[in-house]
Amino acid sequence: MSNIIIDFLSELKVNNDREWFNKNKPYFEKAKNEFYQLVEALIPAIAKSSPQVANLEVKDTIFRIYRDVRFSKDKSPYKTQMGAYIAPGGRKSVYAGHYIHVEPGNSFLAGGSYCPQSDKLKNIRSEILYNIDEFKSILNQSKFKKLFNEISGSKLVRPPVGFPKDFEDIELLKFKDYTIFHPVADEFFNDPDFLRKSVSIFECMNPFNEFLNRAIDS
């Protein structure tokens, strides 16, 4: 990948208005196309270990750059990142999957389940409660800890309703998002070994995602 995505997003960040964007529409289309090609290469590579995403179309995974500003104090019309969610069903999927986020100075690869619906969240917590040893063995795997450190996401202050307050690992049940992140430098996307390195990181997420998806399907 060339620098065009990072360069475009960097300029958009300081020119986040419709006039500049419309004047630079061809610039945006070049950056968008470059990101499209990147995701297009990732899908079959990820599908080798996650075959359920093999038939995904790129257009179903990529998030639009246009912001919904109706309920936001920030009225900037455009996102200053490009992202794609590679999971069964694409970007609107209820399942845990693989997310790529390109943003100058804040790029990352991520996995897990972000903002699951209340019934799915309850299923995930129950799965953890009844299979805590399996779940902790995934979190404590050395490569997993090196790449992701720990679960990220917002948490409840108190134990979730309906779950035992005296559960030894109650902190693992308090999450409202079960997500994991691996930050990368902007230069990561220009690495000739980008695809192999990305797939290696995404494959390390698979046991975590599979555990969550088993719960989501229950």
Beta strands, then each sheet from edge to edge (+ up, - down):
strand 1: 82-86
strand 2: 97-102
strand 3: 107-113
strand 4: 178-184
sheet 1: 1+ 2- 3+ 4-
end
